[in-house]
Amino acid sequence: MVLAGAGFVWNEARKEIVFLCPNFVPGTTSHSLMAQLDTGSFLRYQIRTLPGASEVVIDSAYNLGLYSCVVELDHEQNVIRATLE
């Protein structure tokens, strides 16, 4: 029973990443990005500042970071691209 529960949580965490990442199309604002991330139950994210831009790395501790989405933002904090890894 515990294994089934763990499998369910692992899959739900995977689905959150896999289904949210394609929503982050070029031009999406960082406000919209964060609002969508806040709807996740199993997500964690880290914002990294880069020269002239930034990126948001989204994954989940519940699936050991095996799935991630990297969202690149321009200097105006709009999405350039999102890549599922």
FITOR-363005 format. One record per residue (C-alpha): residue in three letters; residue number from 1; x, y, z. Coordinates in steps of 0.5 Angstrom, whole numbers, plus 500, padded with zeros to 3 digits. Example, Ala and Ser with C-alpha at 12.3 -4.5 7.8 and 13.67 -1.06 7.14 Angstrom:
! residues 2
<node resn="ALA" resi="1" c1="525" c2="491" c3="516"/>
<node resn="SER" resi="2" c1="527" c2="498" c3="514"/>
END
This chain:
! residues 85
<node resn="MET" resi="1" c1="500" c2="500" c3="500"/>
<node resn="VAL" resi="2" c1="506" c2="505" c3="502"/>
<node resn="LEU" resi="3" c1="509" c2="503" c3="495"/>
<node resn="ALA" resi="4" c1="503" c2="505" c3="491"/>
<node resn="GLY" resi="5" c1="502" c2="511" c3="495"/>
<node resn="ALA" resi="6" c1="509" c2="513" c3="493"/>
<node resn="GLY" resi="7" c1="508" c2="511" c3="486"/>
<node resn="PHE" resi="8" c1="502" c2="516" c3="486"/>
<node resn="VAL" resi="9" c1="506" c2="522" c3="489"/>
<node resn="TRP" resi="10" c1="512" c2="521" c3="484"/>
<node resn="ASN" resi="11" c1="507" c2="521" c3="478"/>
<node resn="GLU" resi="12" c1="503" c2="527" c3="480"/>
<node resn="ALA" resi="13" c1="510" c2="531" c3="481"/>
<node resn="ARG" resi="14" c1="512" c2="528" c3="474"/>
<node resn="LYS" resi="15" c1="505" c2="531" c3="471"/>
<node resn="GLU" resi="16" c1="506" c2="537" c3="474"/>
<node resn="ILE" resi="17" c1="512" c2="539" c3="471"/>
<node resn="VAL" resi="18" c1="511" c2="536" c3="464"/>
<node resn="PHE" resi="19" c1="504" c2="539" c3="464"/>
<node resn="LEU" resi="20" c1="506" c2="546" c3="466"/>
<node resn="CYS" resi="21" c1="513" c2="547" c3="462"/>
<node resn="PRO" resi="22" c1="509" c2="548" c3="455"/>
<node resn="ASN" resi="23" c1="505" c2="553" c3="458"/>
<node resn="PHE" resi="24" c1="511" c2="558" c3="459"/>
<node resn="VAL" resi="25" c1="511" c2="560" c3="452"/>
<node resn="PRO" resi="26" c1="515" c2="566" c3="449"/>
<node resn="GLY" resi="27" c1="513" c2="573" c3="452"/>
<node resn="THR" resi="28" c1="509" c2="570" c3="458"/>
<node resn="THR" resi="29" c1="511" c2="574" c3="464"/>
<node resn="SER" resi="30" c1="514" c2="572" c3="470"/>
<node resn="HIS" resi="31" c1="508" c2="574" c3="474"/>
<node resn="SER" resi="32" c1="504" c2="569" c3="470"/>
<node resn="LEU" resi="33" c1="510" c2="564" c3="471"/>
<node resn="MET" resi="34" c1="510" c2="565" c3="478"/>
<node resn="ALA" resi="35" c1="502" c2="565" c3="479"/>
<node resn="GLN" resi="36" c1="502" c2="558" c3="475"/>
<node resn="LEU" resi="37" c1="508" c2="555" c3="479"/>
<node resn="ASP" resi="38" c1="504" c2="557" c3="486"/>
<node resn="THR" resi="39" c1="498" c2="552" c3="483"/>
<node resn="GLY" resi="40" c1="503" c2="546" c3="484"/>
<node resn="SER" resi="41" c1="503" c2="542" c3="490"/>
<node resn="PHE" resi="42" c1="509" c2="538" c3="489"/>
<node resn="LEU" resi="43" c1="514" c2="543" c3="485"/>
<node resn="ARG" resi="44" c1="520" c2="547" c3="488"/>
<node resn="TYR" resi="45" c1="523" c2="552" c3="484"/>
<node resn="GLN" resi="46" c1="530" c2="556" c3="484"/>
<node resn="ILE" resi="47" c1="531" c2="563" c3="481"/>
<node resn="ARG" resi="48" c1="538" c2="564" c3="478"/>
<node resn="THR" resi="49" c1="541" c2="571" c3="476"/>
<node resn="LEU" resi="50" c1="545" c2="571" c3="470"/>
<node resn="PRO" resi="51" c1="548" c2="577" c3="466"/>
<node resn="GLY" resi="52" c1="543" c2="580" c3="462"/>
<node resn="ALA" resi="53" c1="537" c2="575" c3="464"/>
<node resn="SER" resi="54" c1="535" c2="570" c3="469"/>
<node resn="GLU" resi="55" c1="532" c2="563" c3="469"/>
<node resn="VAL" resi="56" c1="528" c2="559" c3="473"/>
<node resn="VAL" resi="57" c1="529" c2="551" c3="474"/>
<node resn="ILE" resi="58" c1="523" c2="547" c3="476"/>
<node resn="ASP" resi="59" c1="523" c2="540" c3="479"/>
<node resn="SER" resi="60" c1="520" c2="536" c3="485"/>
<node resn="ALA" resi="61" c1="524" c2="533" c3="491"/>
<node resn="TYR" resi="62" c1="518" c2="528" c3="490"/>
<node resn="ASN" resi="63" c1="521" c2="525" c3="484"/>
<node resn="LEU" resi="64" c1="528" c2="526" c3="486"/>
<node resn="GLY" resi="65" c1="529" c2="532" c3="481"/>
<node resn="LEU" resi="66" c1="529" c2="527" c3="475"/>
<node resn="TYR" resi="67" c1="524" c2="531" c3="471"/>
<node resn="SER" resi="68" c1="525" c2="539" c3="470"/>
<node resn="CYS" resi="69" c1="523" c2="545" c3="467"/>
<node resn="VAL" resi="70" c1="528" c2="550" c3="465"/>
<node resn="VAL" resi="71" c1="525" c2="557" c3="464"/>
<node resn="GLU" resi="72" c1="529" c2="562" c3="461"/>
<node resn="LEU" resi="73" c1="527" c2="570" c3="462"/>
<node resn="ASP" resi="74" c1="530" c2="576" c3="458"/>
<node resn="HIS" resi="75" c1="532" c2="582" c3="462"/>
<node resn="GLU" resi="76" c1="525" c2="585" c3="462"/>
<node resn="GLN" resi="77" c1="523" c2="578" c3="466"/>
<node resn="ASN" resi="78" c1="519" c2="575" c3="460"/>
<node resn="VAL" resi="79" c1="520" c2="568" c3="458"/>
<node resn="ILE" resi="80" c1="525" c2="567" c3="452"/>
<node resn="ARG" resi="81" c1="524" c2="559" c3="452"/>
<node resn="ALA" resi="82" c1="522" c2="553" c3="457"/>
<node resn="THR" resi="83" c1="526" c2="547" c3="456"/>
<node resn="LEU" resi="84" c1="523" c2="540" c3="459"/>
<node resn="GLU" resi="85" c1="529" c2="536" c3="461"/>
END
